[in-house]
Amino acid sequence: MAAQDDAMDVEEQPTEIDEGLYSRQLYVMGREGQARMAVSDVLIVGMNGLGVEIAKNVILAGVKSVTLHDPTPTSWLDLSAQFYLGEAELGQPRAAVSAPKLAELNQYVKVTCRDDELNPEFLSNFQCVVMINAPYETQLAVNDYCHANGKQFISSEVAGVFGSVFCDFGPAFVVSDINGEAASSCIVASITQASPALVTVLDDQRHGLETGAVVQLDGLDGMEELNGRQFTITFKDAYSFEIDCDTTAMSPYKTAGYVNEIKQPTTLAFKSLRESLTAPGEITLSDFGKWDRPGLLHMAFRALDVWKSKHGGAYPTPGNLEHAGELMGELTTLNEAAGEGEFKLEAEQLGSEATVKVVQQLSVGSAGVINPMCALLGGVVGQEVLKACSGKFMPLTQFFYFDATEALPDQPLTIDQVTPTGCRYDSQIVVFGSEMQEKIMALNYFLVGSGAIGCEMLKNWALMGLAAGESGHVHITDMDSIEKSNLSRQFLFRPSDIGKMKATAATAKAQEMNPAMKITVYEARVGSDSEGLFNDDFFEALDGVTNALDNIEARLYMDSRCLFYQKPLLESGTLGTKGNTQMVVPHLTENYGATRDPPEKSIPVCTLKNFPNQIEHTLQWSRDMFEGMFKQTMEDTNTYLTSPDFAETLRHQQS
């Protein structure tokens, strides 16, 4: 625990945080959480598509340093998901190629590449260690050290449309804020003279408290004995709770008073990987429609590790059903060998056709590391790294499994369909087949917005090869320009892009990743005033629309257009650490506007900077202008005077 305490000692941390860069993130992490991250050193072992996604997310968030460890030569299978590798890098070490490109994402984060042995002396330099697609033998050795020495350990693997995550933050990890929500504050309506006393709040707002929360009562008229005291509550309903206090002898409650939640740190005890493999406990559920899937995937990934260890670390051959049968045999053997108290599948589940099918699907596509899975798990693991470094938000406890078998055909593809062809899309061909790859390359899609979500979508599409065929095309529109605060989450942009139009800059970066991608850029707002541009001919030529918007009005408009033209719509949004997605398919699902979201409490400043209509918009505009004129220039001057390589770094970013 001492190592964690040292790393989390905020008093020793630098107080200067670049608010211009991290302004949006500070609202979520808080100054204390951001300061803790700024002194955290992270090691990432494995630079395939998943590893580079995690590294990108962590570097943008602003830790102290990220060290990459992966001497594996680049292969064709890497290019479907690793956005910093191309045909020119084939045969070169993945980490060495990725390091200088990742370093451009954040000037405050030191990015290095090392190939040291993963021994205690080397591991002692890091607060958090992340291992990607590593064999269990290596994971166990590293985790044993981390668990015993106050280091946070995370491992993750992508195998086709299957993925896994494991977190071990040590036997006594302190979480300062388990949910990141603002502390609840309500007006008291009544307090009973009883033991325990029942507190009821006004019915215009739910109290939002859970059993075990700590509250403080203040300003009471009557029952003044409770003023200024703190109590642990027991939830009763949305508007009342009990406090651990006998009020029978107190003066009766009359009126007024407030109840304020007092956030309390929570200490969590994690088990080591060695202990968790055979006794995983309750596994985090990723899909409520697959309640029996986590246990099966836990055993299937263990069996896959055994199979790989017997075949020199290689994954099963794509499309090889004989290898799939061997993998099922390894799972059965592990299940039969489970001792008393160890996890095992019930005989009924083990012998079912559904289990055999899932294991077969894992086996035939496990050699493919595909971008959609890397993007998803890269976000999950990146967030876990931030939790480990900041001590904020509840970590995963401890295994997490995800699969997207719905994307696979009912019957296994033939070997000739999934055999790699020596192209940048080999990993996708391994999983989905060459015919599906041709369909992806021929798609015509409209991307509305190129901010945080839009940048990620363009990157994903470039790696997937969307619109890289002769008939494929992407249309993208965004009327916003790049500002400094965008750089901490919109990874296609660099400091030299500030002031440029987002759609133009994002398109240039996406086409660097995949020059075959065909994109047309617009700088128009979607709405009735642009229907002359986005007209009947435009929509009828599309295969689908993807929203990357930040306001409900534009979402509803695009939903109405897709509904009229019968086009699929992919809708998503983020708010702090929360996110949502909605797939709208004509004649199959409800449309976005069928259920209305509650009114927005605030409208994103990045959009309304061009059309301010509320006082807070003009205040934020003034603040940004002041920082640019009187703060950023001075900070750059000081950096130039104190950092001997500042000019060279700036020149490199601009080029």
Secondary structure, DSSP 8 states (H G I E B T S, - for coil): -HHHHHHT-GGGS-----HHHHHHHHHHHHHHHHHHHTT-EEEEE--SHHHHHHHHHHHHHT-SEEEEE---B--GGGTTT-TT--GGGTTSBHHHHHHHHHHTT-TTSEEEE-----SHHHHTT-SEEEEES--HHHHHHHHHHHHHTT-EEEEEEEETTEEEEEEE--TTEEESBSS-----EEEEEEE-SSSSEEEEE-TTS-----TT-EEEEES-BS-GGGTT-EEEEEEEETTEEEES---TTS----B--EEEEE---EEE----HHHHHH---S-B-S-TT-TTHHHHHHHHHHHHHHHHHTTTT----TT-HHHHHHHHHHHHHHHHH--TTS----HHHHTSHHHHHHHHHHHHHTT---HHHHHHHHHHHHHHHHHHHH-BS----SEEEEE-GGGS-SS---HHHHS--SSTTHHHHHHH-HHHHHHHHT-EEEEE--SHHHHHHHHHHHHHTTT-SSS-EEEEE---B--GGGGGT-TT--GGGTTSBHHHHHHHHHHHH-TT--EEEE----SGGGTTTS-HHHHHT-SEEEE--S-HHHHHHHHHHHHHHT--EEEEEEETTEEEEEEE-TTTS--GGGS-----SS--HHHHTSS--SHHHHHHHHHHHHHIIIIIHHHHHHHHHH-TTHHHHHHHHH-
